[in-house]
């Protein structure tokens, strides 16, 4: 997940970079391995980390681009694994201040989102070939987590899901940004993109919901596709994040978008939102999924244009019900100018959910199902919370939690239990031994693995007033929750040593501890041996390339700064993982 950052840093010495997106072609080479040190450190006993490829590394005409995030892995030809990596890039500035643009508040990436395919040698963890299989010119924004749905999940062909994590308005053709809200050539982002790994074809699946997607999780055991997805809302006061499900007859029906979208509703009138569960509560509720009208789910009018509030009112005949709030209680895109909250498909879906009593989380991130035999109906749902250090709505700070949702084993539309499994740090002062804003999640038969994406209030300065020896000071971590003892422990930490000094030509300030994150994480033990995980690191405060001076007058005369952040794909090994 990508958060706005306030500090920027140095160019990585010796890193080969490009200032434009590379051509989408395959490059075959003899076992490439990055020369850069690992950006992740294993802290579990006998753990190790092997860096595979670093942002800016070139393999022929291919370059590994910025903000690597979600990972999909499958078997390749003999002795190899095919690894697909999302790049959470966007040409929409994030954040953006049009009145006083600077490097700190008006920056974007050199290209839109893309999907890389790496063929990795399973014995030596070196790369045999690399290519871009969804190119930046498709106009997708901020691909976040990803998931590969297979026959085990009720799919009659393998489909990988990419997810746009954003609420921006972008142009359908030509340069993606700036775009005019509601214009004929514009669309609001927040769509699931399906990628057929066999044919290389890809397409948006509008009916999987027009919201701020983090991931789409296909759940096995129900005879056909049942895919969960959460709304990773950028505005979380008041709570306005929902959990959705998409059902279809088979993978072809998903591909052709003939399935249906549903939303989770609590059966308990006293527990309708995150805050209704007190810190550490052992409460459990039942619930069910209700159908979302196709018109609302797709967010598209019959002519293909995006649905606006007025369209929904005309469709349902309820004047005033879909008026857009002007008090800032619904999200305006990071790249937009200031003003009233935005209209469009995401607002229409949000308003429909409010009118129909859909359960309100704070900020849903990733999800995973239990890998132990007979327990795939147990779903772990990550909610990163508000990430606030002080008092917020309802008088509490919320830095996330992991929910446990148990689906009925024969009917996934019935929820037999929703409860808290892991409570994050809710103190106004950072707590060292609690998770700070969990983000991505993976499970094995032994436990759960959580990455952190600490917001600005959960980071630590290099010259913090609390002192350099304060035990709370830490970079972002990877946590393990073992089923055997139900305890949380840290198994890896992000290494920000490349960010520890003003050695670049701009003498930019170093990033806070926690400004980098380990993002995507996936169990790779089937391909790389027991306890193996593929992990992506996003080095947000480390720039390896930029175009545009600090006064904000960037290339093409635009008042924002193009940048390429550092990052890496690594193989983490944790014994008994």
VOTORVO-15616 format. One record per residue (C-alpha): x, y, z; residue in three letters; chain. Coordinates in steps of 0.5 Angstrom, whole numbers, plus 500, padded with zeros to 3 digits. Layout:
MARSE    X    Y    Z  segu  keza
MARSE    X    Y    Z   ALA     A
...
// end
This chain:
MARSE    X    Y    Z  segu  keza
MARSE  500  500  500   UNK     A
MARSE  502  507  498   UNK     A
MARSE  502  513  503   UNK     A
MARSE  504  520  502   UNK     A
MARSE  511  521  505   UNK     A
MARSE  514  528  507   UNK     A
MARSE  521  527  507   UNK     A
MARSE  525  525  501   UNK     A
MARSE  532  522  500   UNK     A
MARSE  538  520  496   UNK     A
MARSE  540  517  489   UNK     A
MARSE  543  510  490   UNK     A
MARSE  550  510  488   UNK     A
MARSE  552  506  482   UNK     A
MARSE  544  504  481   UNK     A
MARSE  543  504  473   UNK     A
MARSE  536  508  472   UNK     A
MARSE  532  510  466   UNK     A
MARSE  528  517  466   UNK     A
MARSE  522  514  462   UNK     A
MARSE  518  507  462   UNK     A
MARSE  522  501  459   UNK     A
MARSE  519  498  452   UNK     A
MARSE  515  492  454   UNK     A
MARSE  519  486  451   UNK     A
MARSE  522  480  454   UNK     A
MARSE  530  480  456   UNK     A
MARSE  533  473  456   UNK     A
MARSE  540  473  460   UNK     A
MARSE  544  468  464   UNK     A
MARSE  542  468  471   UNK     A
MARSE  542  476  473   UNK     A
MARSE  542  477  481   UNK     A
MARSE  542  484  484   UNK     A
MARSE  549  487  486   UNK     A
MARSE  545  492  491   UNK     A
MARSE  545  490  499   UNK     A
MARSE  538  487  502   UNK     A
MARSE  533  492  504   UNK     A
MARSE  530  487  509   UNK     A
MARSE  534  484  515   UNK     A
MARSE  531  477  518   UNK     A
MARSE  531  477  526   UNK     A
MARSE  528  470  527   UNK     A
MARSE  533  465  529   UNK     A
MARSE  537  462  523   UNK     A
MARSE  533  467  518   UNK     A
MARSE  536  469  512   UNK     A
MARSE  535  474  506   UNK     A
MARSE  537  474  499   UNK     A
MARSE  536  480  495   UNK     A
MARSE  534  478  488   UNK     A
MARSE  532  485  484   UNK     A
MARSE  533  492  486   UNK     A
MARSE  529  498  483   UNK     A
MARSE  533  501  477   UNK     A
MARSE  537  494  475   UNK     A
MARSE  537  493  468   UNK     A
MARSE  536  486  464   UNK     A
MARSE  537  488  457   UNK     A
MARSE  532  493  455   UNK     A
MARSE  528  491  461   UNK     A
MARSE  528  495  468   UNK     A
MARSE  525  493  475   UNK     A
MARSE  521  499  476   UNK     A
MARSE  519  503  483   UNK     A
MARSE  514  501  488   UNK     A
MARSE  514  494  487   UNK     A
MARSE  508  491  491   UNK     A
MARSE  503  485  490   UNK     A
MARSE  507  478  488   UNK     A
MARSE  504  472  485   UNK     A
MARSE  508  466  484   UNK     A
MARSE  507  460  479   UNK     A
MARSE  511  454  477   UNK     A
MARSE  515  455  470   UNK     A
MARSE  519  451  466   UNK     A
MARSE  523  446  469   UNK     A
MARSE  527  449  475   UNK     A
MARSE  524  456  475   UNK     A
MARSE  518  460  478   UNK     A
MARSE  514  465  474   UNK     A
MARSE  514  471  479   UNK     A
MARSE  509  477  477   UNK     A
MARSE  510  483  481   UNK     A
MARSE  506  489  481   UNK     A
MARSE  509  496  481   UNK     A
MARSE  504  501  485   UNK     A
MARSE  506  507  480   UNK     A
MARSE  502  513  478   UNK     A
MARSE  503  519  474   UNK     A
MARSE  498  522  478   UNK     A
MARSE  501  527  484   UNK     A
MARSE  501  524  491   UNK     A
MARSE  501  528  495   UNK     A
MARSE  499  534  491   UNK     A
MARSE  499  542  493   UNK     A
MARSE  497  546  486   UNK     A
MARSE  498  553  490   UNK     A
MARSE  505  551  493   UNK     A
MARSE  508  545  489   UNK     A
MARSE  515  543  492   UNK     A
MARSE  518  536  492   UNK     A
MARSE  515  534  499   UNK     A
MARSE  508  535  497   UNK     A
MARSE  507  535  489   UNK     A
MARSE  511  529  486   UNK     A
MARSE  509  523  482   UNK     A
MARSE  512  517  478   UNK     A
MARSE  515  517  471   UNK     A
MARSE  509  512  469   UNK     A
MARSE  503  509  471   UNK     A
MARSE  502  502  474   UNK     A
MARSE  505  496  470   UNK     A
MARSE  506  488  472   UNK     A
MARSE  513  485  471   UNK     A
MARSE  514  478  470   UNK     A
MARSE  520  475  472   UNK     A
MARSE  523  468  471   UNK     A
MARSE  527  466  477   UNK     A
MARSE  532  460  477   UNK     A
MARSE  529  456  483   UNK     A
MARSE  536  453  486   UNK     A
MARSE  540  459  485   UNK     A
MARSE  534  465  486   UNK     A
MARSE  537  468  480   UNK     A
MARSE  533  471  474   UNK     A
MARSE  533  468  467   UNK     A
MARSE  528  473  464   UNK     A
MARSE  524  479  465   UNK     A
MARSE  519  482  462   UNK     A
MARSE  513  487  463   UNK     A
MARSE  506  484  461   UNK     A
MARSE  501  489  463   UNK     A
MARSE  505  496  461   UNK     A
MARSE  504  503  463   UNK     A
MARSE  501  505  457   UNK     A
MARSE  494  501  459   UNK     A
MARSE  493  507  464   UNK     A
MARSE  492  503  470   UNK     A
MARSE  494  507  477   UNK     A
MARSE  497  504  483   UNK     A
MARSE  497  497  483   UNK     A
MARSE  497  494  490   UNK     A
MARSE  496  487  492   UNK     A
MARSE  495  481  488   UNK     A
MARSE  492  474  488   UNK     A
MARSE  492  468  483   UNK     A
MARSE  486  464  483   UNK     A
MARSE  487  457  480   UNK     A
MARSE  483  451  480   UNK     A
MARSE  483  450  487   UNK     A
MARSE  479  456  488   UNK     A
MARSE  474  454  483   UNK     A
MARSE  477  457  477   UNK     A
MARSE  477  453  471   UNK     A
MARSE  483  457  468   UNK     A
MARSE  488  461  472   UNK     A
MARSE  487  469  473   UNK     A
MARSE  491  473  477   UNK     A
MARSE  488  480  480   UNK     A
MARSE  491  486  480   UNK     A
MARSE  488  492  484   UNK     A
MARSE  488  499  483   UNK     A
MARSE  488  503  490   UNK     A
MARSE  486  510  489   UNK     A
MARSE  480  514  488   UNK     A
MARSE  483  519  483   UNK     A
MARSE  480  521  476   UNK     A
MARSE  484  520  470   UNK     A
MARSE  483  520  463   UNK     A
MARSE  481  514  459   UNK     A
MARSE  486  516  453   UNK     A
MARSE  492  520  452   UNK     A
MARSE  496  523  459   UNK     A
MARSE  492  520  465   UNK     A
MARSE  493  526  469   UNK     A
MARSE  490  532  470   UNK     A
MARSE  483  530  468   UNK     A
MARSE  476  533  469   UNK     A
MARSE  472  530  474   UNK     A
MARSE  466  527  470   UNK     A
MARSE  469  529  463   UNK     A
MARSE  467  524  457   UNK     A
MARSE  474  522  457   UNK     A
MARSE  475  521  464   UNK     A
MARSE  474  515  469   UNK     A
MARSE  475  514  476   UNK     A
MARSE  480  509  478   UNK     A
MARSE  479  503  483   UNK     A
MARSE  478  497  479   UNK     A
MARSE  480  490  479   UNK     A
MARSE  484  488  473   UNK     A
MARSE  484  481  471   UNK     A
MARSE  490  478  468   UNK     A
MARSE  490  471  464   UNK     A
MARSE  497  468  465   UNK     A
MARSE  496  463  460   UNK     A
MARSE  494  468  454   UNK     A
MARSE  497  474  457   UNK     A
MARSE  490  478  456   UNK     A
MARSE  488  483  461   UNK     A
MARSE  482  487  462   UNK     A
MARSE  478  491  468   UNK     A
MARSE  472  487  471   UNK     A
MARSE  468  493  473   UNK     A
MARSE  463  489  477   UNK     A
MARSE  468  487  482   UNK     A
MARSE  466  494  485   UNK     A
MARSE  468  501  484   UNK     A
MARSE  472  502  490   UNK     A
MARSE  479  503  493   UNK     A
MARSE  482  496  492   UNK     A
MARSE  488  493  496   UNK     A
MARSE  487  486  494   UNK     A
MARSE  482  481  491   UNK     A
MARSE  482  474  495   UNK     A
MARSE  479  468  492   UNK     A
MARSE  477  463  497   UNK     A
MARSE  477  455  496   UNK     A
MARSE  472  450  498   UNK     A
MARSE  465  453  495   UNK     A
MARSE  465  450  488   UNK     A
MARSE  466  456  484   UNK     A
MARSE  469  463  485   UNK     A
MARSE  468  467  491   UNK     A
MARSE  472  473  491   UNK     A
MARSE  473  478  497   UNK     A
MARSE  475  485  497   UNK     A
MARSE  476  491  502   UNK     A
MARSE  475  498  501   UNK     A
MARSE  482  501  503   UNK     A
MARSE  479  508  504   UNK     A
MARSE  483  514  504   UNK     A
MARSE  478  518  509   UNK     A
MARSE  477  514  515   UNK     A
MARSE  473  519  520   UNK     A
MARSE  468  517  520   UNK     A
MARSE  469  510  518   UNK     A
MARSE  467  508  511   UNK     A
MARSE  471  502  509   UNK     A
MARSE  467  496  507   UNK     A
MARSE  468  489  505   UNK     A
MARSE  465  486  499   UNK     A
MARSE  465  479  495   UNK     A
MARSE  464  477  488   UNK     A
MARSE  461  471  486   UNK     A
MARSE  460  467  479   UNK     A
MARSE  459  461  476   UNK     A
MARSE  466  460  474   UNK     A
MARSE  473  463  471   UNK     A
MARSE  470  465  464   UNK     A
MARSE  464  468  468   UNK     A
MARSE  469  472  472   UNK     A
MARSE  472  474  466   UNK     A
MARSE  466  476  462   UNK     A
MARSE  463  480  468   UNK     A
MARSE  457  476  469   UNK     A
MARSE  458  475  476   UNK     A
MARSE  455  479  482   UNK     A
MARSE  457  484  488   UNK     A
MARSE  455  483  495   UNK     A
MARSE  457  487  501   UNK     A
MARSE  457  484  508   UNK     A
MARSE  452  486  514   UNK     A
MARSE  452  485  521   UNK     A
MARSE  446  482  524   UNK     A
MARSE  447  485  531   UNK     A
MARSE  444  492  531   UNK     A
MARSE  449  494  536   UNK     A
MARSE  455  493  532   UNK     A
MARSE  455  496  526   UNK     A
MARSE  462  499  525   UNK     A
MARSE  470  498  528   UNK     A
MARSE  469  502  534   UNK     A
MARSE  463  498  536   UNK     A
MARSE  468  493  538   UNK     A
MARSE  472  496  544   UNK     A
MARSE  480  495  544   UNK     A
MARSE  481  487  546   UNK     A
MARSE  474  486  546   UNK     A
MARSE  472  478  545   UNK     A
MARSE  465  480  542   UNK     A
MARSE  463  476  536   UNK     A
MARSE  458  477  531   UNK     A
MARSE  454  474  526   UNK     A
MARSE  452  477  519   UNK     A
MARSE  451  476  512   UNK     A
MARSE  452  479  505   UNK     A
MARSE  447  483  501   UNK     A
MARSE  447  484  493   UNK     A
MARSE  449  490  490   UNK     A
MARSE  445  493  484   UNK     A
MARSE  449  491  478   UNK     A
MARSE  449  499  476   UNK     A
MARSE  452  501  483   UNK     A
MARSE  457  495  482   UNK     A
MARSE  460  497  476   UNK     A
MARSE  459  504  476   UNK     A
MARSE  458  505  469   UNK     A
MARSE  452  508  465   UNK     A
MARSE  449  504  459   UNK     A
MARSE  453  509  455   UNK     A
MARSE  460  507  458   UNK     A
MARSE  461  513  462   UNK     A
MARSE  462  513  470   UNK     A
MARSE  456  513  474   UNK     A
MARSE  455  520  478   UNK     A
MARSE  450  522  484   UNK     A
MARSE  445  524  479   UNK     A
MARSE  445  518  475   UNK     A
MARSE  444  514  481   UNK     A
MARSE  438  518  484   UNK     A
MARSE  435  518  477   UNK     A
MARSE  436  510  477   UNK     A
MARSE  433  509  484   UNK     A
MARSE  428  515  484   UNK     A
MARSE  431  518  491   UNK     A
MARSE  432  525  490   UNK     A
MARSE  437  528  494   UNK     A
MARSE  440  521  497   UNK     A
MARSE  446  521  493   UNK     A
MARSE  448  528  494   UNK     A
MARSE  456  529  495   UNK     A
MARSE  458  531  502   UNK     A
MARSE  462  538  502   UNK     A
MARSE  465  537  509   UNK     A
MARSE  470  533  507   UNK     A
MARSE  467  526  510   UNK     A
MARSE  469  523  503   UNK     A
MARSE  475  522  500   UNK     A
MARSE  478  527  495   UNK     A
MARSE  484  524  490   UNK     A
MARSE  491  525  492   UNK     A
MARSE  492  528  486   UNK     A
MARSE  486  533  486   UNK     A
MARSE  486  540  488   UNK     A
MARSE  482  542  494   UNK     A
MARSE  475  543  494   UNK     A
MARSE  468  539  496   UNK     A
MARSE  469  532  496   UNK     A
MARSE  468  528  489   UNK     A
MARSE  463  525  486   UNK     A
MARSE  463  519  482   UNK     A
MARSE  462  511  482   UNK     A
MARSE  466  510  489   UNK     A
MARSE  462  515  492   UNK     A
MARSE  455  512  489   UNK     A
MARSE  458  505  492   UNK     A
MARSE  459  508  499   UNK     A
MARSE  453  512  499   UNK     A
MARSE  449  506  497   UNK     A
MARSE  453  502  503   UNK     A
MARSE  451  507  508   UNK     A
MARSE  443  507  506   UNK     A
MARSE  443  499  506   UNK     A
MARSE  447  498  513   UNK     A
MARSE  453  495  511   UNK     A
MARSE  458  494  516   UNK     A
MARSE  464  500  517   UNK     A
MARSE  471  498  518   UNK     A
MARSE  476  504  518   UNK     A
MARSE  481  502  513   UNK     A
MARSE  481  495  510   UNK     A
MARSE  488  492  507   UNK     A
MARSE  489  485  505   UNK     A
MARSE  486  479  507   UNK     A
MARSE  488  471  507   UNK     A
MARSE  485  465  508   UNK     A
MARSE  487  459  513   UNK     A
MARSE  492  454  510   UNK     A
MARSE  491  449  515   UNK     A
MARSE  486  443  513   UNK     A
MARSE  479  444  513   UNK     A
MARSE  480  451  515   UNK     A
MARSE  480  455  509   UNK     A
MARSE  473  458  511   UNK     A
MARSE  477  462  516   UNK     A
MARSE  479  469  513   UNK     A
MARSE  484  474  516   UNK     A
MARSE  482  481  515   UNK     A
MARSE  487  486  516   UNK     A
MARSE  485  493  518   UNK     A
MARSE  490  498  518   UNK     A
MARSE  486  503  522   UNK     A
MARSE  487  511  522   UNK     A
MARSE  494  511  524   UNK     A
MARSE  493  517  529   UNK     A
MARSE  498  518  535   UNK     A
MARSE  493  523  538   UNK     A
MARSE  485  523  540   UNK     A
MARSE  481  522  534   UNK     A
MARSE  473  520  533   UNK     A
MARSE  470  516  539   UNK     A
MARSE  476  519  543   UNK     A
MARSE  481  513  541   UNK     A
MARSE  487  512  537   UNK     A
MARSE  487  506  532   UNK     A
MARSE  493  503  529   UNK     A
MARSE  489  497  526   UNK     A
MARSE  487  490  528   UNK     A
MARSE  487  483  524   UNK     A
MARSE  479  481  524   UNK     A
MARSE  478  474  524   UNK     A
MARSE  471  472  519   UNK     A
MARSE  469  465  519   UNK     A
MARSE  464  463  513   UNK     A
MARSE  459  458  513   UNK     A
MARSE  462  452  510   UNK     A
MARSE  457  451  505   UNK     A
MARSE  454  458  504   UNK     A
MARSE  459  463  504   UNK     A
MARSE  454  469  504   UNK     A
MARSE  453  467  511   UNK     A
MARSE  458  469  516   UNK     A
MARSE  458  465  523   UNK     A
MARSE  463  470  526   UNK     A
MARSE  467  476  526   UNK     A
MARSE  471  478  532   UNK     A
MARSE  478  481  533   UNK     A
MARSE  484  476  533   UNK     A
MARSE  490  481  533   UNK     A
MARSE  489  488  536   UNK     A
MARSE  494  493  534   UNK     A
MARSE  497  499  538   UNK     A
MARSE  492  504  540   UNK     A
MARSE  496  508  545   UNK     A
MARSE  497  515  543   UNK     A
MARSE  505  514  545   UNK     A
MARSE  508  508  540   UNK     A
MARSE  508  501  543   UNK     A
MARSE  514  497  542   UNK     A
MARSE  511  490  542   UNK     A
MARSE  505  492  538   UNK     A
MARSE  504  492  531   UNK     A
MARSE  503  499  528   UNK     A
MARSE  498  499  522   UNK     A
MARSE  498  492  519   UNK     A
MARSE  498  492  511   UNK     A
MARSE  499  486  507   UNK     A
MARSE  498  479  510   UNK     A
MARSE  500  472  508   UNK     A
MARSE  498  465  512   UNK     A
MARSE  502  458  512   UNK     A
MARSE  500  452  516   UNK     A
MARSE  504  454  522   UNK     A
MARSE  501  462  522   UNK     A
MARSE  500  469  520   UNK     A
MARSE  505  474  517   UNK     A
MARSE  504  481  517   UNK     A
MARSE  507  487  514   UNK     A
MARSE  507  494  517   UNK     A
MARSE  506  501  513   UNK     A
MARSE  507  506  519   UNK     A
MARSE  504  512  518   UNK     A
MARSE  507  519  519   UNK     A
MARSE  505  519  527   UNK     A
MARSE  508  512  527   UNK     A
MARSE  515  513  525   UNK     A
MARSE  521  515  528   UNK     A
MARSE  526  521  527   UNK     A
MARSE  534  519  526   UNK     A
MARSE  534  525  532   UNK     A
MARSE  528  524  535   UNK     A
MARSE  527  527  542   UNK     A
MARSE  526  521  545   UNK     A
MARSE  533  519  544   UNK     A
MARSE  537  514  540   UNK     A
MARSE  537  509  545   UNK     A
MARSE  529  509  546   UNK     A
MARSE  527  502  545   UNK     A
MARSE  521  504  541   UNK     A
MARSE  525  507  535   UNK     A
MARSE  524  502  529   UNK     A
MARSE  524  501  522   UNK     A
MARSE  517  497  519   UNK     A
MARSE  517  490  521   UNK     A
MARSE  514  483  519   UNK     A
MARSE  510  480  524   UNK     A
MARSE  509  472  525   UNK     A
MARSE  503  470  529   UNK     A
MARSE  504  463  531   UNK     A
MARSE  498  458  531   UNK     A
MARSE  501  454  536   UNK     A
MARSE  502  459  542   UNK     A
MARSE  497  465  539   UNK     A
MARSE  503  470  540   UNK     A
MARSE  506  475  536   UNK     A
MARSE  513  476  534   UNK     A
MARSE  518  480  530   UNK     A
MARSE  521  476  524   UNK     A
MARSE  524  481  520   UNK     A
MARSE  525  489  519   UNK     A
MARSE  526  493  514   UNK     A
MARSE  534  496  513   UNK     A
MARSE  534  503  512   UNK     A
MARSE  542  504  512   UNK     A
MARSE  542  506  505   UNK     A
MARSE  538  512  507   UNK     A
MARSE  542  514  513   UNK     A
MARSE  546  520  510   UNK     A
MARSE  545  527  506   UNK     A
MARSE  550  524  501   UNK     A
MARSE  546  526  495   UNK     A
MARSE  547  532  490   UNK     A
MARSE  541  535  493   UNK     A
MARSE  543  534  501   UNK     A
MARSE  536  531  502   UNK     A
MARSE  534  530  509   UNK     A
MARSE  534  522  511   UNK     A
MARSE  527  519  511   UNK     A
MARSE  524  517  518   UNK     A
MARSE  525  510  521   UNK     A
MARSE  519  507  518   UNK     A
MARSE  518  511  512   UNK     A
MARSE  520  505  508   UNK     A
MARSE  516  499  508   UNK     A
MARSE  516  491  507   UNK     A
MARSE  509  491  502   UNK     A
MARSE  508  485  498   UNK     A
MARSE  509  478  502   UNK     A
MARSE  507  471  499   UNK     A
MARSE  509  464  501   UNK     A
MARSE  514  461  496   UNK     A
MARSE  516  455  500   UNK     A
MARSE  513  450  494   UNK     A
MARSE  518  453  489   UNK     A
MARSE  524  455  494   UNK     A
MARSE  524  451  500   UNK     A
MARSE  521  450  507   UNK     A
MARSE  520  457  510   UNK     A
MARSE  521  461  504   UNK     A
MARSE  517  468  503   UNK     A
MARSE  518  473  497   UNK     A
MARSE  517  480  500   UNK     A
MARSE  517  487  496   UNK     A
MARSE  520  493  500   UNK     A
MARSE  518  500  498   UNK     A
MARSE  524  505  500   UNK     A
MARSE  519  511  499   UNK     A
MARSE  524  516  502   UNK     A
MARSE  530  514  497   UNK     A
MARSE  530  517  490   UNK     A
MARSE  534  513  485   UNK     A
MARSE  532  518  479   UNK     A
MARSE  528  525  479   UNK     A
MARSE  526  530  473   UNK     A
MARSE  524  537  476   UNK     A
MARSE  527  542  480   UNK     A
MARSE  525  543  487   UNK     A
MARSE  521  549  485   UNK     A
MARSE  516  545  482   UNK     A
MARSE  517  546  475   UNK     A
MARSE  517  539  473   UNK     A
MARSE  518  536  466   UNK     A
MARSE  513  538  460   UNK     A
MARSE  512  545  464   UNK     A
MARSE  508  541  470   UNK     A
MARSE  508  543  477   UNK     A
MARSE  510  537  480   UNK     A
MARSE  516  533  481   UNK     A
MARSE  517  526  477   UNK     A
MARSE  521  521  481   UNK     A
MARSE  523  514  482   UNK     A
MARSE  523  511  489   UNK     A
MARSE  528  505  491   UNK     A
MARSE  525  498  492   UNK     A
MARSE  527  491  492   UNK     A
MARSE  524  484  491   UNK     A
MARSE  528  479  496   UNK     A
MARSE  527  472  498   UNK     A
MARSE  526  471  506   UNK     A
MARSE  527  465  509   UNK     A
MARSE  524  463  516   UNK     A
MARSE  526  456  519   UNK     A
MARSE  519  453  521   UNK     A
MARSE  515  458  517   UNK     A
// end
